Amino acid sequence: MTRTIRLLVIFSLFCAPLKLQEHEPEQNFVQDSPVFSVGVELVSVPVVALNRRGRPLGELTKDSFKVYEKRGENGTFIEREIDTFTHSDKLPLRAGVLIDTSGSVQNPEQFRYQKDVASEIVKLIFTPLMTRDRDNKVFVAEFSYESMAANPTGGMFLIKQDWTNNPRTLIRAISRMKPLGLTPLFISIEQASGKFKEEVGEFATVLIVISDGYNNLPFSSLSSSVSAAQSAHLPVYTIGTTIPSRATWGWEMSEEPKKNLLEIAAGTGGRFFQLPSLKEVIEVASRILSDLDNRYYLEYKLNAEYEKGDNIEIKVEIGSYDKNNRWRSTKAQLLHRSGYIVNK
């Protein structure tokens, strides 16, 4: 994660703002179905704290946070004691770039644009991060689907470049991609999440998904994809694209694909961006970098009273105690996952 490229972030944050359509996740996002499974006796909650303009707050400490949990729809939020507090710059990074290469982006202009976006994301975010001696690694994957009869080597989530600290190999892998088949957005996020879970150790993680937002395969669901990412402690940043020549002022994605990308980001503590042209990718990259550089990891013990299958909702506050030792919460936008399902 490290302390990311300050020059890029500072340039982007202090120059004239781009007219980028960014949709911030709802702070109290509620998923239609359970969203996280706890496989150990600890709960880890990655959190980014932002001001009203979506910019990171100053440096925070363990005492700046409170975490609450509620069991079931009729439960009451109860404060949990934070045992471990870690800043992102203390952890090595594991990141993935997942690119839609299905038939829904088969138009040559659209597909070329998505590959350009992915290449720029790698250059702007991961090239500087790979210069740090912190064992940071990234993979590049694509998602599309053809039946085994049509393409015996076909699949849904396909690694094009496995874990590496060499951005050039990532960009070369992106350049070789070709569009085909159906669009398995949801199951590919599940499979990508599984790859993160295979990594042994403590890491900061992020998955960046570049797609038009469509899903036309029944192998998974929106809630299942969020569940899988949550179980891997994985914030997902989704970038919605369209053919640049068709992008006019005020362009909006269609309702269903936009909802898919927005809710994946919101449920996992990431962000959703609409990106109608390549010129705005610097702003997108700077915001993702800023989040990577300002994420805190709060860890606490799983409540022994919880039973397998319990649906737990998470709420996080930041603030401080006044001179009378009363907690005063601070208004902020907090990016964090919404909850989990107990599995012990």
C-alpha positions as CSV (number, residue, x, y, z in Angstrom):
1,M,0.0,0.0,0.0
2,T,2.7,2.3,1.2
3,R,2.6,6.1,0.9
4,T,1.5,6.4,-2.7
5,I,2.6,8.9,-5.3
6,R,2.2,12.1,-3.6
7,L,2.9,14.2,-6.7
8,L,0.1,12.7,-8.7
9,V,-2.4,12.9,-5.8
10,I,-1.4,16.5,-5.0
11,F,-1.6,17.6,-8.6
12,S,-5.0,16.0,-9.1
13,L,-6.5,17.3,-5.9
14,F,-5.3,20.9,-6.2
15,C,-5.7,21.5,-9.9
16,A,-9.1,22.5,-11.4
17,P,-11.4,19.5,-10.8
18,L,-12.4,17.4,-13.7
19,K,-16.1,16.9,-14.6
20,L,-15.9,13.3,-13.5
21,Q,-19.2,11.6,-12.6
22,E,-18.3,9.7,-9.4
23,H,-20.8,7.9,-7.3
24,E,-19.8,7.5,-3.6
25,P,-21.0,4.3,-1.8
26,E,-23.9,4.7,0.7
27,Q,-22.5,4.7,4.2
28,N,-25.3,2.5,5.5
29,F,-25.5,0.3,2.5
30,V,-27.7,-2.8,3.2
31,Q,-27.2,-5.9,1.0
32,D,-30.2,-8.0,-0.1
33,S,-28.5,-11.1,1.3
34,P,-25.7,-12.0,3.7
35,V,-22.4,-10.4,2.7
36,F,-19.5,-11.8,4.7
37,S,-18.4,-15.0,6.3
38,V,-16.0,-15.2,9.2
39,G,-13.7,-18.1,9.0
40,V,-11.6,-17.2,12.0
41,E,-12.4,-15.7,15.4
42,L,-11.5,-12.2,14.4
43,V,-13.3,-9.6,12.3
44,S,-11.3,-7.2,10.2
45,V,-12.9,-4.0,8.8
46,P,-10.9,-1.8,6.4
47,V,-12.1,1.8,6.6
48,V,-11.3,5.0,4.6
49,A,-12.5,8.3,6.3
50,L,-13.4,11.2,3.9
51,N,-14.7,14.7,4.4
52,R,-17.8,16.1,2.7
53,R,-15.8,16.7,-0.5
54,G,-14.7,13.1,-0.6
55,R,-11.1,13.9,0.4
56,P,-9.2,12.0,3.2
57,L,-9.3,13.4,6.7
58,G,-6.1,14.0,8.6
59,E,-4.1,11.2,10.2
60,L,-6.3,9.2,12.6
61,T,-5.6,7.0,15.6
62,K,-7.2,4.0,17.1
63,D,-9.1,6.3,19.5
64,S,-10.6,8.1,16.6
65,F,-12.8,5.1,15.7
66,K,-15.8,3.3,17.1
67,V,-17.2,0.1,15.6
68,Y,-20.7,-1.1,16.2
69,E,-22.4,-4.4,15.3
70,K,-26.1,-5.3,15.0
71,R,-27.3,-8.9,14.8
72,G,-30.3,-9.3,12.6
73,E,-32.9,-6.8,11.4
74,N,-34.4,-6.3,14.8
75,G,-31.1,-6.1,16.8
76,T,-29.5,-3.1,18.5
77,F,-26.1,-1.7,17.6
78,I,-23.5,-2.6,20.2
79,E,-20.0,-1.2,20.4
80,R,-17.1,-3.6,19.8
81,E,-13.7,-3.1,21.3
82,I,-11.0,-2.6,18.7
83,D,-8.0,-4.9,19.4
84,T,-5.7,-4.1,16.5
85,F,-5.4,-0.9,14.5
86,T,-3.1,-0.9,11.4
87,H,-2.5,1.8,8.8
88,S,-2.3,0.8,5.2
89,D,1.4,1.8,4.9
90,K,2.4,-0.9,7.3
91,L,1.1,-3.7,5.0
92,P,2.3,-5.0,1.7
93,L,-0.3,-4.7,-1.1
94,R,-2.1,-7.3,-3.1
95,A,-4.1,-5.8,-6.0
96,G,-5.9,-7.1,-9.1
97,V,-7.2,-5.4,-12.3
98,L,-10.1,-7.3,-13.7
99,I,-11.2,-6.4,-17.3
100,D,-14.4,-7.1,-19.1
101,T,-13.5,-8.8,-22.4
102,S,-16.9,-10.2,-23.2
103,G,-19.0,-9.7,-26.3
104,S,-20.8,-6.8,-24.6
105,V,-17.7,-4.8,-25.2
106,Q,-17.0,-6.3,-28.6
107,N,-17.3,-3.0,-30.5
108,P,-13.7,-2.3,-31.5
109,E,-13.8,1.3,-30.2
110,Q,-15.3,0.2,-26.9
111,F,-12.8,-2.6,-26.4
112,R,-9.8,-0.5,-27.3
113,Y,-11.0,2.2,-24.8
114,Q,-11.3,-0.4,-22.0
115,K,-7.8,-1.7,-22.6
116,D,-6.5,1.9,-22.7
117,V,-8.2,2.6,-19.4
118,A,-6.7,-0.5,-17.8
119,S,-3.2,0.3,-19.1
120,E,-3.5,3.8,-17.7
121,I,-4.7,2.6,-14.4
122,V,-1.6,0.3,-14.2
123,K,0.7,3.1,-15.1
124,L,-0.8,5.7,-12.8
125,I,-1.4,3.5,-9.7
126,F,0.8,0.5,-9.8
127,T,4.0,1.7,-11.5
128,P,4.9,4.0,-8.5
129,L,3.8,1.4,-6.0
130,M,6.0,-1.2,-7.5
131,T,9.1,1.0,-6.9
132,R,8.6,0.6,-3.1
133,D,10.4,-2.2,-1.4
134,R,7.3,-3.6,0.3
135,D,6.6,-6.8,-1.6
136,N,3.7,-5.2,-3.4
137,K,2.2,-7.4,-6.2
138,V,-0.5,-7.1,-8.8
139,F,-2.3,-9.5,-11.2
140,V,-4.3,-8.8,-14.4
141,A,-7.3,-11.0,-15.3
142,E,-10.1,-10.9,-17.8
143,F,-13.7,-12.2,-17.7
144,S,-15.7,-13.6,-20.5
145,Y,-17.4,-16.9,-21.2
146,E,-17.8,-19.4,-24.1
147,S,-19.1,-22.9,-23.6
148,M,-16.6,-25.7,-23.5
149,A,-18.0,-27.0,-26.8
150,A,-17.3,-23.6,-28.4
151,N,-14.0,-23.1,-26.8
152,P,-12.4,-25.9,-24.7
153,T,-9.8,-23.4,-23.2
154,G,-12.5,-20.8,-22.4
155,G,-13.5,-19.8,-18.9
156,M,-14.9,-17.0,-16.9
157,F,-12.1,-15.6,-14.7
158,L,-8.8,-15.9,-16.6
159,I,-5.5,-14.8,-15.3
160,K,-3.5,-13.1,-18.0
161,Q,-0.6,-12.1,-15.8
162,D,-0.2,-13.6,-12.3
163,W,1.2,-11.8,-9.3
164,T,4.1,-9.6,-10.3
165,N,5.8,-6.4,-9.3
166,N,6.6,-5.6,-13.0
167,P,4.0,-3.1,-14.4
168,R,5.3,-3.7,-18.0
169,T,4.3,-7.3,-17.9
170,L,0.8,-6.2,-16.7
171,I,0.5,-3.8,-19.6
172,R,1.7,-6.4,-22.2
173,A,-0.9,-8.8,-20.9
174,I,-3.6,-6.2,-21.3
175,S,-2.5,-5.5,-24.9
176,R,-3.0,-9.2,-25.8
177,M,-6.6,-9.4,-24.7
178,K,-9.4,-10.1,-27.3
179,P,-13.2,-9.8,-26.8
180,L,-15.5,-12.8,-27.0
181,G,-18.4,-14.6,-25.4
182,L,-20.9,-13.8,-22.7
183,T,-20.5,-11.6,-19.6
184,P,-19.9,-13.3,-16.3
185,L,-19.4,-10.2,-14.1
186,F,-20.6,-11.6,-10.8
187,I,-19.0,-15.0,-10.9
188,S,-15.7,-13.5,-12.0
189,I,-15.6,-11.3,-8.9
190,E,-16.3,-14.4,-6.8
191,Q,-13.4,-16.1,-8.4
192,A,-11.1,-13.1,-8.2
193,S,-11.9,-12.9,-4.5
194,G,-10.9,-16.5,-4.1
195,K,-7.5,-15.7,-5.5
196,F,-6.9,-13.1,-2.8
197,K,-8.0,-15.6,-0.1
198,E,-5.3,-18.0,-1.3
199,E,-2.6,-15.5,-0.4
200,V,-1.0,-16.4,3.0
201,G,-0.2,-13.4,5.2
202,E,-1.5,-10.0,6.2
203,F,-2.1,-7.6,3.2
204,A,-3.8,-4.5,2.1
205,T,-6.0,-5.5,-0.8
206,V,-7.9,-3.9,-3.7
207,L,-9.6,-5.1,-6.8
208,I,-10.3,-2.7,-9.7
209,V,-13.0,-3.9,-12.1
210,I,-13.3,-2.2,-15.6
211,S,-16.6,-3.1,-17.3
212,D,-19.7,-1.8,-18.9
213,G,-21.6,-3.4,-15.9
214,Y,-23.6,-6.1,-17.7
215,N,-24.0,-9.6,-16.4
216,N,-25.8,-12.1,-18.6
217,L,-24.9,-15.5,-17.0
218,P,-26.8,-17.1,-14.2
219,F,-23.9,-18.7,-12.4
220,S,-23.9,-16.1,-9.6
221,S,-25.7,-13.1,-8.3
222,L,-25.0,-9.5,-7.3
223,S,-25.3,-10.3,-3.6
224,S,-23.0,-13.4,-4.0
225,S,-20.3,-11.4,-5.7
226,V,-20.4,-8.9,-2.8
227,S,-20.4,-11.7,-0.3
228,A,-17.3,-13.2,-1.9
229,A,-15.4,-9.9,-1.9
230,Q,-16.4,-9.2,1.7
231,S,-15.1,-12.6,2.8
232,A,-11.7,-11.7,1.3
233,H,-11.6,-8.3,3.1
234,L,-11.5,-6.9,-0.5
235,P,-12.6,-3.4,-1.4
236,V,-13.7,-3.4,-5.0
237,Y,-13.4,-0.3,-7.1
238,T,-15.6,-0.4,-10.2
239,I,-15.1,1.7,-13.3
240,G,-18.0,2.0,-15.7
241,T,-17.1,2.6,-19.4
242,T,-18.9,3.2,-22.6
243,I,-17.9,3.9,-26.2
244,P,-16.2,7.4,-26.1
245,S,-17.7,8.7,-29.3
246,R,-21.2,8.0,-27.8
247,A,-20.4,9.7,-24.5
248,T,-22.1,13.1,-24.5
249,W,-22.3,15.7,-21.7
250,G,-24.4,14.2,-18.9
251,W,-23.9,10.6,-20.1
252,E,-25.4,8.0,-17.7
253,M,-25.0,4.3,-17.9
254,S,-28.2,2.2,-18.2
255,E,-29.9,1.5,-14.9
256,E,-29.2,-2.2,-14.3
257,P,-25.4,-2.2,-15.2
258,K,-24.9,1.0,-13.3
259,K,-26.6,-0.6,-10.3
260,N,-24.4,-3.7,-10.5
261,L,-21.2,-1.7,-10.4
262,L,-22.4,0.8,-7.8
263,E,-23.6,-1.8,-5.3
264,I,-20.5,-4.0,-5.7
265,A,-18.4,-1.0,-4.8
266,A,-20.8,0.2,-2.0
267,G,-21.1,-3.2,-0.3
268,T,-17.3,-3.8,-0.2
269,G,-16.0,-0.4,0.9
270,G,-14.8,0.7,-2.6
271,R,-16.0,3.4,-5.0
272,F,-17.8,3.4,-8.3
273,F,-16.8,5.8,-11.1
274,Q,-18.4,6.5,-14.4
275,L,-15.6,7.1,-16.9
276,P,-16.9,8.4,-20.3
277,S,-13.5,9.5,-21.6
278,L,-9.8,8.7,-21.0
279,K,-8.9,12.2,-20.0
280,E,-10.6,11.7,-16.6
281,V,-8.6,8.6,-15.7
282,I,-6.0,10.7,-13.8
283,E,-8.7,11.8,-11.4
284,V,-10.0,8.3,-10.9
285,A,-6.4,7.0,-10.3
286,S,-5.7,9.8,-7.8
287,R,-8.8,9.0,-5.8
288,I,-8.0,5.3,-5.7
289,L,-4.4,6.0,-4.7
290,S,-5.6,8.4,-2.0
291,D,-7.8,5.7,-0.6
292,L,-5.0,3.1,-0.7
293,D,-2.8,5.5,1.2
294,N,-5.4,6.4,3.8
295,R,-7.1,3.1,4.7
296,Y,-7.1,1.8,8.3
297,Y,-7.7,-1.8,9.3
298,L,-9.7,-2.3,12.5
299,E,-9.7,-5.8,14.0
300,Y,-11.7,-7.1,16.9
301,K,-12.8,-10.5,18.3
302,L,-15.8,-12.2,17.0
303,N,-18.7,-12.1,19.5
304,A,-18.8,-15.5,21.2
305,E,-22.6,-15.3,21.4
306,Y,-23.1,-15.2,17.6
307,E,-24.3,-18.4,16.0
308,K,-23.5,-19.8,12.6
309,G,-25.7,-18.0,10.0
310,D,-26.2,-14.8,12.0
311,N,-26.4,-11.8,9.8
312,I,-24.3,-9.0,11.3
313,E,-24.4,-5.4,10.2
314,I,-21.4,-3.1,10.8
315,K,-21.4,0.6,11.5
316,V,-18.3,2.7,12.0
317,E,-18.0,6.2,13.5
318,I,-15.1,8.6,13.8
319,G,-14.8,11.3,16.5
320,S,-13.2,12.1,19.8
321,Y,-14.0,12.5,23.5
322,D,-14.6,16.0,24.9
323,K,-13.3,17.3,28.3
324,N,-16.2,15.6,30.0
325,N,-15.3,12.3,28.4
326,R,-18.3,12.2,26.1
327,W,-17.9,10.9,22.6
328,R,-18.5,13.4,19.9
329,S,-18.8,11.9,16.4
330,T,-17.4,13.7,13.4
331,K,-19.4,14.0,10.2
332,A,-17.6,12.1,7.6
333,Q,-18.1,9.7,4.7
334,L,-16.7,6.3,5.7
335,L,-15.9,3.6,3.1
336,H,-16.2,0.2,4.7
337,R,-18.1,-3.0,4.2
338,S,-21.6,-3.3,5.5
339,G,-21.6,-6.5,7.4
340,Y,-21.0,-10.3,7.3
341,I,-22.5,-13.7,8.0
342,V,-21.1,-15.7,10.9
343,N,-19.6,-19.0,9.9
344,K,-17.9,-20.6,12.9
